[in-house]
Amino acid sequence: MIQSFRENRRLQGFLLILPTLLVMLVMLVLPLTLTVITSFGQRDADGNVIYTFTLENYWRLLGFTETGWDDLYLGILMRSLWLAVQTTVIVILMAYPLAYFIARAPEKRRNFLLFLVLIPLWTNFIIRIYAWVMILRGQGVLNSALGGVAGLLSIPFTPFDFYPSQGAVLVGMVYEFLPFMILPIYTSLEKIEPNLYEAAADLYANAFHTFWRVTVPLSMPGVVAGTILTFVPVIGTFVVSDILGGRQVILVGNLVQRQFLDARNPPFGSAASIILLLMTLALTLYYTRRFGLGEEIAAG
């Protein structure tokens, strides 16, 4: 029996992945299945779930109600999507030059520069967000610094209150997810062979054409991976918008949280979760296929 087990590669492979399969089943498949079932249910007067089959929760999210058109929740979905797109684009524009600088730095300095990028992640997520509250509020660090400079230059200065606002939420999102874009882009840039740059120079390509025709295409897997690591968490987060938005900027994550905890409406919260999941999945699949990340992974 032991000999047959040693020769059975399929059984060995199945036993190796069995713990992971059990964890995935218990922690992902079952909760997701329960969420889908609950999303088609209804809530009774006490907040308990009535397991029926109705599309009322989904129609309500899309704006179709019994009393007519109401785009409240659809607006929340669009706001979340737009904020995630803004954050991702800004993070790419900020992360790419920094990742390029680190990748082209001497080897002795690269580890130190990467160390500096990772230092903010050593601090608690909530503490970092509250630090931005201290910076952006009316009597915060930013206004104090600008007021001091204006006083030295004898320029009139009126303090502005950037907190709470959707702009403050955007700032917090960019700050929190910037390292998650820098690292994958750096990994792709660092793998580019220097011989390719020499070959481009031999073909009379200037610095701009070398960057655009060689560096950018070869670094796209890192950009796509960083985009997924940024876009997916941003579109579903609720902590940053709760703190920097002062509970006034409502995103899908806030909607789901409040439906479960405050409104005691699990079916509607589950429907919002499923809509968020489908929207994220569709955009991620389109993005990865559009830029060929799947082909890169298969080829690698």
C-alpha positions in Angstrom: 0.0 0.0 0.0 2.9 2.4 0.9 4.5 1.5 -2.4 1.4 2.2 -4.4 1.0 5.5 -2.5 4.5 6.6 -3.5 3.8 5.8 -7.1 0.4 7.6 -7.2 1.3 11.2 -8.0 -2.3 12.3 -8.2 -3.1 11.1 -4.7 0.1 12.8 -3.4 -0.9 16.1 -5.1 -4.4 15.9 -3.8 -3.3 15.3 -0.2 -0.8 18.3 -0.5 -3.5 20.7 -1.6 -6.3 19.2 0.7 -5.6 21.6 3.7 -5.8 24.6 1.3 -9.0 23.3 -0.3 -10.6 22.9 3.2 -9.6 26.4 4.2 -10.9 27.8 0.9 -14.1 25.9 1.3 -14.7 27.0 4.9 -13.4 30.6 4.6 -14.5 31.5 1.0 -17.0 29.2 -0.7 -19.4 28.7 2.2 -19.6 32.4 3.2 -20.0 33.4 -0.4 -22.7 30.9 -0.9 -24.6 32.1 2.2 -24.2 35.7 1.0 -25.7 34.9 -2.4 -28.6 33.0 -0.8 -29.3 35.8 1.7 -29.2 38.5 -1.1 -32.3 37.0 -2.6 -34.2 37.0 0.8 -36.1 39.6 2.7 -36.0 41.1 6.2 -38.8 40.8 8.7 -39.8 43.5 11.2 -37.2 42.2 13.7 -34.3 42.2 11.3 -34.3 38.5 10.7 -33.8 37.0 7.3 -36.7 35.4 5.5 -35.2 33.0 2.9 -37.4 33.5 -0.2 -36.4 34.3 -3.7 -36.9 37.9 -4.8 -34.9 40.3 -6.9 -36.2 43.3 -4.9 -32.8 44.0 -3.3 -31.0 44.1 -6.6 -33.6 46.3 -8.3 -33.4 48.7 -5.4 -29.7 48.9 -5.7 -30.0 49.7 -9.4 -32.6 52.5 -8.8 -35.8 50.7 -9.5 -38.2 50.9 -6.5 -42.0 50.5 -6.0 -42.4 54.3 -5.8 -40.4 55.0 -8.9 -36.8 55.8 -9.9 -34.3 56.4 -7.0 -30.6 56.6 -7.9 -29.3 56.9 -4.3 -27.6 53.5 -4.2 -26.7 53.6 -7.8 -24.9 56.9 -7.1 -23.0 55.3 -4.3 -21.9 52.5 -6.6 -20.7 55.0 -9.2 -19.0 57.2 -6.6 -17.1 54.1 -5.3 -16.1 53.2 -8.8 -15.0 56.7 -9.7 -13.0 57.1 -6.5 -11.3 53.7 -7.1 -10.4 54.8 -10.7 -9.0 58.2 -9.5 -7.0 56.5 -6.8 -5.5 53.9 -9.1 -4.6 56.4 -11.8 -2.9 58.8 -9.4 -1.1 56.0 -7.7 0.3 54.7 -11.0 1.5 58.2 -11.9 3.2 58.6 -8.6 4.5 55.1 -8.2 6.0 54.5 -11.7 8.7 57.2 -11.5 9.7 56.2 -8.0 9.8 52.5 -8.9 11.9 53.4 -12.0 14.3 55.4 -9.9 14.7 52.5 -7.4 15.2 50.0 -10.2 17.9 52.1 -11.9 19.7 52.9 -8.6 22.9 51.1 -7.7 22.4 47.7 -6.1 23.8 48.9 -2.7 21.1 51.6 -2.5 18.1 49.6 -3.7 17.4 47.7 -0.5 17.6 50.9 1.5 15.2 52.6 -0.8 12.8 49.7 -0.7 13.1 49.8 3.1 12.0 53.4 3.1 8.9 52.5 0.9 7.9 49.7 3.4 8.4 51.7 6.6 4.8 53.2 6.6 3.4 49.7 6.5 4.9 49.0 9.9 2.5 51.4 11.5 -1.1 50.5 12.2 -3.5 51.3 9.3 -5.9 53.3 11.5 -3.1 55.4 13.1 -1.9 56.4 9.6 -5.4 57.5 8.6 -5.9 59.5 11.8 -2.5 61.2 11.1 -4.0 62.6 8.0 -6.9 64.0 10.0 -4.4 65.9 12.1 -2.7 67.2 8.9 -5.8 68.2 6.9 -8.3 69.6 9.4 -8.9 73.3 9.8 -6.4 73.8 12.6 -4.1 71.0 11.4 -0.4 70.8 10.4 -1.0 71.9 6.8 -2.8 75.1 7.6 -0.4 75.9 10.4 2.6 75.5 8.0 1.0 77.5 5.2 -0.1 80.2 7.7 3.5 80.5 9.0 4.9 80.8 5.5 2.2 83.4 4.6 3.1 85.4 7.7 6.8 85.5 6.8 5.9 86.7 3.4 3.2 89.1 4.6 0.6 87.4 2.5 -3.0 87.2 3.6 -4.0 83.6 4.3 -7.3 82.1 5.1 -7.2 78.6 6.6 -9.1 76.0 4.6 -10.8 73.0 6.0 -10.1 70.0 3.8 -11.4 67.6 6.3 -13.9 66.0 6.1 -14.4 65.7 2.3 -14.2 63.4 -0.6 -10.9 65.0 -1.5 -9.5 64.0 1.9 -10.7 60.4 1.3 -8.8 60.4 -2.0 -5.6 61.6 -0.4 -5.9 58.9 2.3 -6.5 56.2 -0.4 -3.5 57.3 -2.4 -1.3 57.4 0.6 -2.4 54.0 1.9 -2.1 52.1 -1.4 1.0 53.7 -3.0 3.4 51.0 -1.7 1.2 48.3 -3.2 1.8 49.9 -6.6 5.5 50.6 -6.2 6.6 47.1 -5.3 5.1 45.2 -8.3 6.2 47.9 -10.8 9.7 47.8 -9.3 9.8 44.0 -9.6 9.0 44.2 -13.3 11.5 47.0 -14.0 14.2 45.3 -12.1 13.9 42.2 -14.3 14.5 44.1 -17.5 17.9 43.0 -19.0 20.3 45.9 -19.5 21.2 44.4 -22.9 17.8 45.5 -24.2 18.7 49.1 -23.6 22.0 48.6 -25.4 20.2 47.0 -28.3 17.8 49.9 -28.5 20.7 52.4 -28.5 22.4 50.4 -31.3 19.2 50.8 -33.3 19.4 54.6 -32.9 16.6 54.9 -30.4 16.7 57.9 -28.2 15.9 57.9 -24.4 12.2 58.6 -25.0 11.7 55.9 -27.6 13.7 53.4 -25.5 11.5 54.1 -22.5 8.2 54.0 -24.5 9.0 51.0 -26.7 11.1 48.9 -24.3 10.6 49.9 -20.6 6.9 50.5 -20.6 5.7 47.3 -22.4 8.0 45.1 -20.3 6.8 46.7 -17.1 3.1 46.4 -17.8 2.7 43.1 -15.8 3.8 45.0 -12.8 1.5 47.9 -13.5 -1.5 45.5 -14.0 -0.6 43.6 -10.8 -0.3 46.9 -8.9 -3.6 48.1 -10.3 -5.4 45.0 -9.1 -3.8 45.3 -5.6 -5.0 48.9 -5.5 -8.3 49.0 -7.3 -9.9 46.0 -5.7 -9.3 47.0 -2.0 -10.1 50.7 -2.7 -13.5 50.0 -4.2 -14.6 48.0 -1.2 -13.0 49.8 1.7 -15.0 51.7 4.3 -12.5 52.7 7.0 -10.8 55.5 5.1 -14.1 57.0 4.0 -15.5 56.7 7.5 -12.6 58.6 9.1 -11.5 61.1 6.4 -15.0 61.6 5.1 -16.5 62.1 8.6 -19.2 59.5 7.8 -20.4 61.9 5.1 -18.7 60.2 2.1 -20.6 56.9 1.7 -19.0 54.2 -0.5 -20.2 50.7 -1.2 -18.2 49.4 1.7 -19.9 51.8 4.1 -23.3 50.8 2.6 -22.6 47.1 3.3 -21.3 47.8 6.8 -24.3 50.0 7.8 -26.9 47.6 6.3 -25.5 44.7 8.4 -24.7 46.6 11.6 -27.0 49.6 11.8 -30.0 49.0 9.5 -30.1 45.3 10.3 -30.9 44.4 6.7 -28.7 41.5 5.8 -30.4 40.7 2.5 -29.9 44.2 1.1 -26.3 44.3 2.5 -25.7 40.9 0.9 -27.0 42.1 -2.5 -24.7 45.2 -2.3 -21.8 42.8 -1.6 -22.6 40.6 -4.6 -23.0 43.7 -6.9 -19.6 44.9 -5.7 -18.1 41.5 -6.2 -19.5 41.2 -9.8 -18.5 44.7 -10.7 -14.9 44.2 -9.4 -14.6 40.8 -11.1 -15.8 42.1 -14.4 -13.5 45.1 -14.4 -10.5 43.0 -13.2 -11.1 40.4 -15.9 -11.4 43.1 -18.6 -8.3 44.9 -17.4 -6.1 41.7 -17.2 -7.2 40.5 -20.6 -6.8 44.0 -22.2 -3.2 44.2 -21.1 -2.4 40.5 -21.4 -1.5 39.7 -17.8 -2.8 36.2 -18.2 -0.6 35.6 -21.2 2.4 37.0 -19.3 1.8 34.7 -16.4 1.4 31.7 -18.6 4.5 32.5 -20.5 6.5 33.1 -17.3 
